[in-house]
Amino acid sequence: MTYRMKPGFHRAKLLLLDIGNTHCHVGLSTPTRLLRHTDLPTKALASGSGARQLGAFLGGLQPTAVALCSVVPTATRDAARWVRSSLGLDPLVLTHATVRGVGLNYPRPETIGPDRLANAIAARHYHGAPCVVVDFGTAVTFDIVDGGGNYIGGIIAPGLAAMTDYLHEKTALLPRIRIREVKSAIGRSTEEAMLVGAVHGYRGLVRELIGELRKEMGTRRLPVIATGGYAHLLAQGVTDIHEVRPNLTLEGLRLLWLAHQLPTISKPRRSGPAPR
């Protein structure tokens, strides 16, 4: 079946909102690529500050559509209210009911974090199925798409900053540290010792879990895509990570909107990357 594009489809501008617990990642894209992005505090969405920052980001541009995912229900309502009142648009909100591009084989799909669904959509689009996303955010999350193109589950571990901040807050002598590369596996100061545990330790965690996933899924081909704030740092020492895509979640939202316009691309494929 062939679908005819609406006039002006390729000139569409999409506002993308990835609302996390601390920050809201904001993107502007065409149907085919991300143009620019920024961050703002999630709590700002409940105030005029957030509206002003979003307005400044748009710079007077009127978006064609808005797609969002959120792990903060109150912020979802705040953002949707602003979109409707300021832009006159109904946002496409990613949930288990609106997801396209991946199937869901999960006991309670309504409990899957929408940002994790967005990551799975983008990872499957770019790398086919099966694939894994590792998101180095507040938590380190793994999201798994099986060979049939279905989201089947994941892994959640404490994030690097959460772990090191916890050590600082719960002990009398351990300092707050800035996460960065450390060459030696032997810390020659308290700060270096904490960095070894965080950086080398988390690389080991990622390698071990990827190995376990390969064994459980019974596949040698398992593309792993990293995203999130510490993705570039940690991917340097993990050869199992095939690609780093810092804006994977925003890309997933773009692809979600596109799939809702083009029903033919939302059907799961068995394997191989989707056309870009």
KOLGUKE-64244 format. One record per atom (N, C-alpha, C): residue in one letter; z, x, y. Coordinates in steps of 0.05 Angstrom, whole numbers, plus 32768, in hexadecimal, padded with zeros to 4 digits. Example, Ala and Ser with C-alpha at 12.3 -4.5 7.8 and 13.67 -1.06 7.14 Angstrom:
! KOLGUKE-64244
A809C81087F8E
A809C80F67FA6
A809C81087FBE
S808E81017FD3
S808F81117FEB
S809D81028001
***
This chain:
! KOLGUKE-64244
M800080117FE8
M800080008000
M800080128019
T7FF1800B802D
T7FEF801A8046
T7FFE800B805C
Y800D8019806B
Y801C800D8082
Y80108017809C
R800B800480AD
R7FFF800B80C7
R8016801180DB
M8013802780E9
M8027802F80FD
M8026801D8116
K803D80178121
K803E8009813A
K8032801A8150
P8026800E8164
P801B801E817B
P8032802E8187
G802C8047818D
G80408059819A
G805580648187
F8052805F816D
F80668069815A
F806C8086815D
H80578097815F
H805B80B4815F
H806680BD817A
R806780AC818E
R807380B381A8
R809080AA81AA
A809A809E8194
A80B680948194
A80CA80AA8199
K80DF80A481A7
K80F580B681AB
K810F80AA819F
L811C80B9818E
L813380AE817F
L814D80BC8189
L816180AC818E
L817C80B78194
L818B80B7817A
L819680CE8172
L81A480D18158
L81C180D8815E
L81D380CA8151
L81F080CE8155
L81FE80D3813A
D820980EA8137
D821980F1811F
D823680F38128
I824580DE8123
I826080DC812E
I827480E6811A
G828180FC8120
G82958108810F
G82B181038119
N82C5810D810C
N82E181098114
N82E78115812E
T82DB812D8134
T82E1813B814C
T82CA813B8160
H82B2813F8156
H829B81418168
H8285812D815F
C827681258173
C825E8114816E
C824681268174
H8236812B815F
H821D813B8162
H82078128816B
V81FA812E8180
V81E6811D818C
V81CB812A818B
G81B6811C8183
G819C81278182
G81878114818E
L817181208198
L815A811181A1
L8142811B8191
S813381098185
S811D81128174
S810580FF8178
T80EE8109816E
T80D780F9816A
T80D980EF814D
P80C680E08143
P80C780D98126
P80C480F18114
T80BA8107811E
T80B4811E810C
T80C581378111
R80D381398128
R80E38151812B
R80F9814D8140
L810F815C813D
L8125815C8150
L811D816C8168
L812281608180
L811A816D8199
L8131817D81A5
R8149817181A7
R8160817E81B1
R8179817081A7
H8190817E81AB
H81A9817381A1
H81C0817F81B1
T81D7817181B0
T81EF817A81BD
T8207816E81AF
D821F817581B8
D8237816A81AD
D8248815E81C3
L8258814981BC
L826C813F81CF
L8284813681BF
P829B813581CB
P82B3812D81BC
P82B1811081B3
T82B8810B819A
T82B780F08190
T82C880DD81A0
K82DF80E681A9
K82F180D481B8
K82E580CB81D2
A82D180DA81DC
A82C480D381F5
A82B380BA81F3
L82AB80B381DA
L829B809B81D6
L82AA808181DE
A82C4808381DE
A82D4806B81E6
A82D880698204
S82CD807C8213
S82D2807C8230
S82B7807F823F
G82B9807D8259
G82A18081826A
G8297809D8268
S82A880B08261
S829F80CC825E
S828980CE824A
G828C80C18233
G827880C3821E
G825D80B78227
A825F80A08235
A82478093823F
A823880A58253
R824880B28264
R823C80C48278
R822E80DC826A
Q823C80E78256
Q823180FE8248
Q821780F78239
L821780E0822C
L81FF80D7821E
L81E980D18232
G81EF80C58248
G81DB80C1825D
G81CF80DB8268
A81E180EE826C
A81D781088276
A81C581168261
F81CC81138247
F81BC811F8232
F81A081128231
L819F80F88235
L818580EA8235
L817580F0824E
G818380F68264
G817580FD827D
G816280E88287
G816980CF8284
G815880B9828E
G814480AF8279
L814280BC8262
L812F80B4824D
L813A809A8240
Q81288087823B
Q812F806F822C
Q81278073820F
P813A807681FD
P8132807981E1
P8125806181D6
T8114806581C2
T8107805081B4
T811A804381A0
A812B80538194
A813D8049817F
A8155805C817E
V816A80528170
V81838062816D
V818B8060814F
A819180778143
A819C80778128
A81B680878129
L81CA807D811A
L81E4808A811B
L81F280898100
C8202809D80FB
C8215809D80E5
C823080A480F0
S8245809A80E3
S8260809E80EE
S8275809D80D8
V828980AF80DB
V82A080AE80C9
V82B980A480D8
V82B5809980F0
V82CB808F8101
V82C480728109
P82CE805E80FB
P82C680428100
P82C98039811D
T82DF8041812A
T82E280398146
T82CD80458158
A82C5805E8152
A82B0806B8162
A8295805F815C
T829180568143
T82788048813C
T8275802F814E
R828A80208151
R828980088162
R8285800F817F
D829280248189
D828F802D81A4
D8272803681AA
A826780458197
A824B804F819B
A82378038819A
A823B80268186
A822880108184
A82297FFE819D
R82417FFA81A7
R82447FEA81C0
R82357FF781D7
W8238801181DA
W822A802081F0
W820C801E81EC
V8202802181D4
V81E6802081CF
V81DA800581D6
R81E97FF081CF
R81DF7FD581D5
R81E07FCF81F3
S81F67FD68200
S81FA7FCF821C
S81E97FE1822E
S81E77FFB8228
S81DA800E823A
S81BC80118234
L81B58010821B
L819980158213
L818B7FFB820A
G81997FE68205
G818D7FCD81FD
G81817FCF81E1
L818D7FDF81D0
L81827FE481B5
L81987FDE81A0
D818F7FD68188
D81A27FD38172
D81A07FEC8161
P81B57FFB815E
P81B48014814F
P81B080108131
L81A280228125
L81A080228108
L81B8803380FE
V81CB802680F1
V81E4803380E8
V81E1803980CB
L81E4805380C4
L81E1805B80A8
L81FA80538098
T81F580438083
T820A803C8070
T81FD803C8054
H820D80368040
H820280348025
H81ED801E8023
A81EF800B8035
A81DC7FF48034
A81C27FFA8042
T81C2800D8055
T81AA80138065
T819D802D805D
V81A9803C804A
V819E80568043
V818280548037
R81728067803E
R815780698033
R81528087802D
G8140808D801A
G813980A88014
G814880B47FFD
V815F80A97FF6
V816E80B07FDE
V817880967FD1
G817A80967FB7
G818780807FA9
G81A580867FA8
L81B480727F9F
L81D180757F9D
L81DA806F7F80
N81E580837F73
N81F1807F7F59
N820E80887F5B
Y821F80767F65
Y823A807D7F6D
Y824B80647F69
P826380677F5E
P8273804F7F57
P8278803D7F6F
R828080487F86
R828580377F9E
R827680437FB5
P825C803C7FB7
P824B80497FCC
P825480447FE8
E8264802F7FED
E826D80298008
E8282803E8011
T828C804E7FFF
T82A080628007
T8293807E800D
I82798080800A
I826C809A8010
I826A809D802E
G827280B48038
G827080BA8054
G825380B8805E
P824D80A98073
P823280A7807C
P822580C28083
D823580D4808E
D822980EF8094
D822080FD807B
R822E80F88065
R82268104804B
R820C80F88041
L820980DE8046
L81EF80D1803E
L81D880DC804F
A81DD80E18069
A81C880EC807A
A81C081088070
N81D481188069
N81CE8132805E
N81BD81318045
A81C4811E8033
A81B6811B801A
A81998113801F
I819581008032
I817A80F78039
I8169810F8041
A8173811F8054
A81648136805E
A815F814B8049
A81748152803A
A817181668025
A815C815F8010
R815D81468008
R8149813D7FF4
R812D813D8000
H812A81368019
H811081358026
H810481518027
Y81148165802E
Y810A81808032
Y810881908018
H811A818A8004
H811B819B7FEC
H8117818C7FD2
G811381727FD4
G810F81637FBB
G8129815E7FAC
A812681567F93
A813E81507F83
A813B815E7F68
P815281697F5E
P816D81687F68
P8172817B7F80
C818881777F8E
C818F81897FA4
C81AD81857FAB
V81B781997FBA
V81D381977FC2
V81D5819F7FDF
V81E681917FEE
V81EC81978009
V820981A2800B
V820D81B88018
V822881C2801E
V822C81C0803C
D823F81B08044
D824481AC8061
D825E81B98069
F825D81CE8079
F827581DC8081
F827F81D1809B
G828D81BA8099
G829881AD80B1
G82B781AE80B0
T82C3819980BA
T82E1819780B9
T82EA819A809C
A82DB818E808A
A82DE8193806D
A82C481A18063
V82C681AF804D
V82AE81B98040
V82A681A4802B
T828F8198802F
T82868183801C
T826D818B800E
F826B81847FF5
F825381887FE5
F8249816C7FDF
D822F81677FE2
D8223814E7FDC
D820B81537FC9
I820A81437FB3
I81F781497F9E
I81E481327F9A
V81CA813A7F99
V81B481277F93
V81A981307F78
D81A7811D7F65
D819E81247F4A
D818081257F49
G8175812B7F31
G8159812E7F2D
G814981157F32
G815680FE7F31
G814980E57F37
G814980DD7F54
G815480EE7F65
G815580E87F82
G816D80D67F89
N818280D67F79
N819980C57F7E
N81B180D57F87
Y81BF80CC7F9B
Y81D980D77FA3
Y81ED80D07F8D
I81F980E57F81
I820B80DF7F6A
I822880E77F6F
G822E80F47F85
G824A80FB7F8A
G824C81167F99
G826481217F9A
G826781397FA9
G828281477FA4
I8288815A7FB5
I82A0816A7FB4
I82AB816C7FD0
I82C5816B7FD3
I82D2816E7FEE
I82E881837FEC
A82E681977FFD
A82FB81AC7FFF
A830381AF801C
P831A81BA8022
P832381BE803E
P830F81D0804C
G830A81CB8066
G82F881DC8076
G830681F6807D
L82F5820A8085
L83008224808B
L8314822380A2
A830C821780B8
A831E821580CF
A8337820580C8
A833481F080B9
A834B81DF80B1
A835F81F080A0
M83548201808F
M83658211807E
M83748226808E
T83658235809F
T8372824A80AF
T8385823F80C4
D837E822880D0
D8390821B80E3
D83AA821280D6
Y83A7820880BD
Y83BE81FE80AE
Y83D2821680A9
L83C6822D80A1
L83D78244809C
L83E6824C80B5
H83D8824B80CC
H83E5825380E5
H83FB823F80ED
E83F6822580E9
E8409821180F1
E8421820F80DF
K841E821680C6
K8433821380B2
K8443822D80AC
T843B824280BA
T844A825B80B5
T8453826780D0
A8466827880CF
A8471828380E8
A8461829B80F2
L845482AA80E0
L844882C480E8
L842A82C580E7
L841D82B280D9
L840082B380D7
L83F382A980F1
P83E082B880FC
P83D582B08116
P83BE829C8112
R83B7828F8128
R839E827F8129
R83878293812C
I83728290811C
I835C82A4811C
I834282978122
R832F82A7812B
R8313829F812F
R830382A68116
I82F782938109
I82E8829880F1
I82D082A980F8
R82CC82C080EA
R82B582D180EE
R82B282E380D5
E829D82F280D5
E8297830380BE
E82AC831980BC
V82B2832080A3
V82C48337809D
V82B883468086
K82B383608089
K82A4836F8075
K82B58376805C
S82CD837F8061
S82DD8389804A
S82EA8371803B
A82EF83768022
A82FE83628012
A831C83678013
I8324837C8022
I834083828025
I834783808043
G8358836D8049
G8361836A8065
G83748380806E
R836E838D8084
R837E83A3808E
R8391839A80A4
S8392838080A9
S83A4837380BB
S83A8835780B2
T83BB834980BD
T83C0832D80B6
T83A7831C80BB
E839B832180D3
E8383831180DA
E836C831780C7
E8368833080C0
E8352833780AE
E8358832B8092
A8371832C8089
A83788320806F
A83718302806F
M837782F48084
M837082D88086
M835282D38086
L834382E58094
L832682E38095
L831A82E78079
V832582FA806A
V831B82FF804F
V831E82E6803E
G833682DA8040
G833B82C28031
G832982AB8039
A832482A98052
A83138293805C
A82F582988056
V82EB82AF805F
V82CE82B3805D
V82C582BA8040
H82D182D08035
H82CA82D7801A
H82D382C28006
G82EB82B7800B
G82F582A37FF9
G82E4828A7FF7
Y82DA8281800E
Y82CA8269800E
Y82AE826E8003
R82A482878007
R828A828D7FFA
R828D828C7FDB
G82A482977FD2
G82A982957FB5
G82AB82797FAB
L82B982687FBB
L82BC824B7FB4
L82A0823E7FB1
V828F82447FC5
V827482387FC5
V826482427FAD
R8264825C7FA8
R825582667F91
R825F825A7F76
E827982587F73
E8284824E7F5A
E827D82307F57
L827F82217F6C
L827982047F69
L825B81FF7F65
I824A820F7F71
I822D820C7F6C
I822782127F4F
G823482277F44
G8230822D7F28
G823982177F16
E8250820A7F1C
E825A81F47F0C
E824781DC7F0E
L823C81D77F26
L822981C17F29
L821081C67F18
R820581DE7F18
R81EE81E47F08
R81F381DF7EEA
K820A81E77EE1
K821081E37EC5
K821381C57EBE
E822181B67ECF
E8226819A7ECA
E820C818A7ECC
M81FB81917EDF
M81E281827EE2
M81CC818C7ECF
G81D081A37EC2
G81BD81AD7EAF
G81A381B47EBB
T81A481C17ED3
T818B81C97EE0
T818D81E57EEB
R817781F47EEA
R8177820E7EF7
R816C820C7F13
R815B81F87F18
R815181F47F33
R816481E27F42
L817281ED7F55
L818581DD7F65
L818681E87F81
P817481DF7F92
P817581E87FAE
P818F81E07FBB
V819B81F37FCA
V81B481EE7FD8
V81AE81F27FF6
I81B581DE8006
I81B081DF8023
I81CB81DE8031
A81CF81F18043
A81E981F38051
A81E581E8806D
T81FA81DB8077
T81FB81D18092
T821781D2809C
G821C81CC80B6
G823781CC80C1
G823C81E680D0
G825381E780DD
G825981FC80F1
G825A821880E6
Y8263821B80CD
Y8265823680C1
Y824F823C80AD
A823A822C80AD
A8225822F8098
A8218824A809A
H8210825380B2
H8202826C80B4
H8214828380AB
L822D828380B3
L823F829880AC
L8243829B808E
L824882858080
L824E82868064
L823682898053
A821F827F805C
A82068281804C
A81FD829E8049
Q820682AF805B
Q81FE82CB805A
Q820682D98040
G821B82D08034
G822582DC801C
G822282CC8003
V821282B68004
V820F82A47FED
V81F182A17FE8
T81E682B07FD4
T81CA82AF7FCF
T81C182957FC3
D81D382857FB9
D81CC826B7FAE
D81C582577FC4
I81CC825C7FDD
I81C4824B7FF3
I81A882517FFB
H8196823D7FF9
H817982417FFE
H81728240801B
E8181822F802A
E8179822B8046
E819182228056
V8192822A806F
V81A682208082
V8198820E8096
R81A181F58099
R819681E280AC
R81AD81D780BC
P81B381E280D4
P81CA81DA80E4
P81CA81BC80EB
N81B281B180EF
N81B0819580F8
N81A7818280E2
L81AF818880C9
L81A6817880B2
L81AE815B80B5
T81C6815580BF
T81CE813980C1
T81BD812A80D5
L81B7813680EC
L81A5812980FF
L8189812680F3
E8180813980E4
E8166813680D7
E8166811F80C3
G817D811C80B5
G817F810580A3
G817E80EA80B1
L818A80E980C9
L818880D080D9
L816B80CB80E2
R815E80E080EA
R814180DD80F2
R813180D280DA
L813580DE80C3
L812680D580AB
L812E80B980A2
L814780B280A6
L8150809780A0
L8140808380B1
W813F808880CC
W8130807680DD
W8113807580D5
L8108808C80CF
L80EC808D80C7
L80E7807D80AE
A80F9807F809A
A80F680718081
A80F880528085
H810780498099
H8108802D809F
H80EE802380AC
Q80DF803580B8
Q80C5802E80C3
Q80AF803080AF
L80B28042809B
L809E80488087
L80A98043806C
P80A8802B8062
P80B580258048
P80AB80378031
T809380418033
T80888051801D
T8096806B8019
I80A38076802D
I80AF80908029
I80CC808E8020
S80D68076801D
S80F280738016
S80F680717FF7
K80E080707FE8
K80E2806E7FCB
K80E980897FBF
P80FE808B7FAF
P810680A57FA4
P80F080B17F92
R80EC80CB7F95
R80DA80DA7F83
R80EB80EA7F6F
R80DE80F17F59
R80ED80FF7F44
R80F4811C7F4D
S80E2812A7F59
S80E881457F60
S80D4814F7F74
G80D981677F7F
G80C781737F93
G80CD81697FAE
P80C9817A7FC3
P80CF81737FDE
P80BB815E7FE9
A80C5814E7FFB
A80B4813A8008
A80A38147801D
P808C813A8024
P807C8145803A
P808D81468054
R808A815B8064
R8099815E807C
R808E814D8092
***
